């Protein structure tokens, strides 16, 4: 009987912790994020590790 009460209490504490922790992380809203971002895509077909960046457009990722 005491074990059942302990399990029930522990379950309630876990559920409470999950619901109160949900949403605590606040990501940056899109309108506050940096508008222009640059990233480099490396060629992955070079087996010697001489990766070189290449320019791309927003239309074609393989240009």
N, C-alpha and C positions, 0 to 999 in steps of 0.2 A: 504494500500500500504506500509506504514512504517513497519507494523507488518511482512509482507512478507519479506522485506529486513532484518529485525532483525533476523527472523528465518533462512534465508539463510546464513547470516553471522555467526550466532551461529553454524549452521550445519557445515559450512566450518572450523570453529575453532575446533570443536570436531573431525572432520575427520583428520585434521592436527595433533592434539594432539595424536590421536590414532596411526597414521602412524609414527610419530616421536618417540613415546614411545616404539613401537614394537621392540623387540630385544635388549633393553637396559640391561636386565638381562642376564648375561653371566654365564651359568652353568660351572662347572669344567669339562674340557675335560676328557674323559675316561682314556687317557694315563697319566694324572696327578693325577687321583684319587688314593686313597690308595688301594693297591692290595689285601691285606688280611684284611678281616673284620669278626668280630665275633658278633653274636647276639644270644640271648637266647629265646627259645620257651618254654612257660609255659604250663603246663597241664591246660586245661580249664574245666575238668570234676569234679573238687573238689569244692563242694558247700560250704565248710567252709572257703574258702579263703587261704588254705595252699598250695599255688602254688609252685611247685617244678620244677626246670629246668631239661631237659633231653637232652642228647647228640644225635645228628643226623648226618647222613652222607649226602653227596651231592646227593646220589642216592635215598635215602628213607627219607622222612620227618617224618615218623612215627616210625623209628627204635629206 
